[in-house]
Amino acid sequence: MAEQPKLTKADNVSDWYLSVVQRAELADYAPVKGCMVIRPYGYAIWENIQRAFDPRIKASGAQAAYFPLFIPQSFFAREKEFAEGFAPECAVVTHGGGEQLEEPLYVRPTSETIMYHMFAKWVQSWRDLPLKVNQWCNVVRWEKRTFPFLRTLEFLWQEGHTAHATKAECEEEVLRALRAYEDFFLNDVALPVQVGRKSDGEKFAGAVYTLACEALMPDGKALQSATSHMLGQNFSAASAFNIAFQDQAKTTQYAWQTSWGMSTRVIGGLIMAHGDDQGLILPPRIAPIQAVIVPIWKNTDEQAKVVEAVERIRRRFDEAGIRVHADLREQYNPGWKFNEWELRGVPVRVEVGPKDVAKAQAVLARRDVRAKEFLPEDGLVARAKALLDEVQKALFQRALDYRESHTYEAKTLAEFADIVENRRGFLLAAWCGKRECEVRVKEETKATTRCIPLDDAGHQGPCFVCGEPSTCRPVWARAY
């Protein structure tokens, strides 16, 4: 790939982001417009996201499954709101094997319909519930404006789907999934998220209500990072997929359902939130390489001794469970390697030169603040482990400080519009709950309700749009 120009984050966040994605070899543009090729380093990040979150899925009792990519068109018509919501984004297959299909097939934009067709076959009795499945897969949504990782025609995600005997169990599952996402973002991605309920105008098509995690990006835009949907009985009804069962009283009931998901846009969020002018800064718990060892030598005599020390240190790190890589490439000098691994966001770097070997020590450098310290070789592992924890916490705190310093309150629409345009960030503004006020705000400022915080106290004074009594105080922002 041709060398890309280096951009500072302050110059233009979008251009900086695109440059980092390519220079750090996370992804490249595909020959199909709007699609991307996830390169090995980018996919390694996704694999670590899977490893971190999948145990939370399985702890809920959900089992892994896989459902077809192609979905009969007629399935989408069974839930009217869902069909209307997804129709503009669907890719449709009309021909196969050189012949026109009897029924067009939708390329999976989400799997509710194909899954619930099967749920209806599998659920007969209350003993079959709860039914919980999750799949890691790809989906296709025909987006008009795309951006690598954050919004592409095809992306990777996990989608969990559950069926329950009662509304109470269903609502408990919706909240459980939201809290699992929140915990993941706080503790693994080092990204503070605002959790809350979507407005009816912003909820998932076909849901009774939607809960979401919203993160604030450094350009002041919100990123919807994960969602959990209370589907109620909208899909299980006899007029939809007829997921009926006999309860303990031998009465026919319809299942209560949820769905919840998170996608590769998480990668885009952590790139944008944590990176700096040098490139990526990866949270240690997600980083494919947590520590890189860079040797320094001038001649072959020095090289042999340094490489021996590097291999010894590498083994110790590996045995301690630290994901480590020793960069022994001879065609690049140490300075070039330092820049390369800083660009790739490796949290900790170990430098070993002839003088370090003579003193049985090494240099330990942290990526986030670019500070160095000299340590005896025997103390490297313990200090590196502690340093990884420090970097993880520091990245979270920095992101939290940014969000808090860019969260504003607005009392009037004029004040709101000024903040959105000139300061940007999260805005807290009381709202009457009427759709017409929400639409007006979007038309005049391009900002939307991101979520109504779960701890929202309710009435917060007059609506900032119409002046009527408010029912809530949502978080508003422009969004990706």
C-alpha positions, 0 to 999 in steps of 0.5 A: 500500500502506498504511504498515506499522509500523516494527519493530526487528530485535531486537523480533521477527525474523519480524515485522521481516522481513515488514514489510521485505519489504512496505515495501521493495516486494520482494513482496506477498501473492497472492490464493492463500493461500501464494503471493506476488507478486514485485514489480519490485524483488524480481525485479530482485534475482532477475535479478542472482542469475541473472546472477551464478550462470548463468555458473558453470552454463554453465562446467560444460558444462550447457546451458539447457533447459526442460521441461513444468510438468505431469508424468504421475502415473505417472512419480512411481511409478517411483522409490519413495522419490522418490514417497513423499517428494514425494506430500504436497507435490504439487498434482494436476490432474484436469480440463482443458478441462472434462473429467476427464483420463485420467491425473492430472498433477502440477504440477512439484515438481521435474523429475527424472521428466519430464527423465529420461523424455527422457534415456532417449530422448537417451542411447544411447551413451557418446558421448552422455555426459555430458549436462548441462542446467539450467532456470530455472523455477517449481515448486509444493510444497503447503506448510502453513506459508508465509513470503515467499521462504523457503517458499511454495507456488510459488517460482522456482529453477534445477535442474541435472540431469546424466547420466554414464558412471561413478560417479566422474564423477558424484561429481565433478559433485556436489561441483563443484556444491556448491563453485559454490554455496559460492563464489556465497554467499561472494563474491556474497551475502556469506553464509558457508555451512556445506557438508556431507553431509545425514544419510540422514534429511534427504537428498533423496528418491530420492538416494544422498546429498545435499550442502548449503549451510547458512546461519545466520540472525539468529534462530538458525535454519538456512536450507538455501540450496542442495543437490547430490544424488548420485542414483546409478542410482536413476532410470536403472535399468531399473525406473525410467526406463531411461537405458541406454547402450552403453559402449566395450566395447559392454556395456549400462550405466546412467547415473549421475546428479546434480541440484542446485538453488537457489531464491528463498529466497536472497533471503529469506536475504540480507534476514534476514542483512544487514538492519537496523532501517532496512530492507534492506542489499543486497550490492553484487554483487546489488543492483539499484541500487549507487549512488543520487544524491540532489540537494538544492536550495531554489529553481529557480536551485539546482535547475538547477545541481544537476541538471546536476551530478547528471547528470554524476555519473550518466553517470560512474558508468554509464560505469564500470559502476556500477548507478546511479540519479538520484532527481530526483523533485520531490514528495519532500524529500531526507530522505524520499529518504534514508530510502527508499533506506536502506529499499531497501538501496542500498549507496552514496548520493551527495548533491549540493547547491548548496555541493557544486556550488560546490566541485566535490564531493559527499557519499558515504554507505555504507549498512551503517555509515551513514558519510559522506565529502566527495570531489571530483567527479573522485574519486567514481567511484574511491572509490565502486568501492572503497566497494562492495568494502568494503561487500561484504567488511564484510557477509560479515565481519559475517555470519561473526562472527555465525555464529562467535559463535553456534556452540556445542558440546554433550556431552549432550542436556540441554545441547543442549536448553538451547542450542537453546531459550535461545541458538540457533544452530549446534550441534556435537554428536557422533552415533552415526549412528542414526536413532532418536537423530536422531528423538529430538532432533527430537521433544524440541528441534525441531532437526535435523541440518543437515549433516555437514561435509565436513572432519568428522574422524569419531569425536568421542567418545560420542553426545550422545544415547545415549552409544554411540561416535559416527561424526561430529559434524554441525551441528545447528539448528532450521531454516526 
